[in-house]
């Protein structure tokens, strides 16, 4: 997902998306540990999406994004 897409989500949707991304990261990490992962590069993308979601949450907490408009 692009960071713009994360910014368009409501706070509740953002929290749900973040929870699902963390669950997906856990599953991918488990698969990697037992050697069953099909797409190892997907770990990278999931971690990046988690970072983007956390950035949007922090921006909202500090009211940074609204001021930039």
Backbone torsions as a table, in degrees:
resi	resn	phi	psi	omega
1	UNK	NA	149.6	175.6
2	UNK	-86.3	154.8	-178.3
3	UNK	-63.4	-28.3	177.2
4	UNK	-63.2	-37.0	178.9
5	UNK	-67.2	-36.6	176.8
6	UNK	-66.8	-37.8	-179.5
7	UNK	-67.7	-25.0	-179.5
8	UNK	-79.6	-15.2	-179.3
9	UNK	-76.1	149.3	174.2
10	UNK	-73.3	163.2	179.4
11	UNK	-56.2	-39.9	179.7
12	UNK	-66.8	-44.5	178.6
13	UNK	-63.0	-37.7	179.3
14	UNK	-64.4	-42.8	177.6
15	UNK	-63.5	-40.7	178.6
16	UNK	-65.6	-41.7	178.9
17	UNK	-64.4	-41.7	179.2
18	UNK	-63.5	-41.8	178.2
19	UNK	-63.8	-41.9	179.7
20	UNK	-68.1	-35.9	177.3
21	UNK	-66.4	-40.0	178.0
22	UNK	-66.1	-37.6	176.6
23	UNK	-64.9	-42.2	178.8
24	UNK	-63.9	-40.6	177.8
25	UNK	-62.6	-41.3	178.2
26	UNK	-61.1	-46.3	-179.5
27	UNK	-63.4	-42.3	179.0
28	UNK	-66.0	-38.6	178.1
29	UNK	-65.1	-40.2	177.5
30	UNK	-63.7	-43.9	179.1
31	UNK	-62.3	-39.7	179.5
32	UNK	-65.2	-37.7	-178.2
33	UNK	-64.9	-34.5	-179.5
34	UNK	-98.4	3.6	175.6
35	UNK	78.0	25.0	-178.3
36	UNK	-108.3	8.0	-175.2
37	UNK	-74.6	132.8	-179.0
38	UNK	-87.6	-38.8	-177.2
39	UNK	-126.4	88.8	-176.9
40	UNK	-61.3	-28.7	-179.2
41	UNK	-70.4	-14.3	179.5
42	UNK	-66.0	-29.7	175.5
43	UNK	-56.0	-44.0	-179.7
44	UNK	-59.6	-47.0	-177.0
45	UNK	-68.6	-36.3	179.0
46	UNK	-67.3	-42.0	177.4
47	UNK	-62.3	-39.6	178.2
48	UNK	-63.8	-41.8	178.8
49	UNK	-65.3	-38.0	176.6
50	UNK	-62.4	-42.4	179.2
51	UNK	-63.6	-40.5	178.5
52	UNK	-63.3	-44.0	-180.0
53	UNK	-64.0	-42.4	178.0
54	UNK	-64.5	-36.3	177.6
55	UNK	-63.0	-43.9	179.1
56	UNK	-64.1	-41.2	177.2
57	UNK	-60.6	-42.6	-179.7
58	UNK	-67.8	-40.4	176.7
59	UNK	-59.1	-42.9	179.9
60	UNK	-66.2	-39.4	179.6
61	UNK	-64.2	-35.2	-179.7
62	UNK	-94.7	-2.4	-179.0
63	UNK	58.6	38.2	-178.6
64	UNK	-81.2	-42.2	-173.8
65	UNK	-68.5	-35.6	-179.5
66	UNK	-66.2	-35.7	-179.1
67	UNK	-70.4	-28.8	-176.4
68	UNK	-73.8	-18.2	-177.8
69	UNK	-73.7	NA	NA
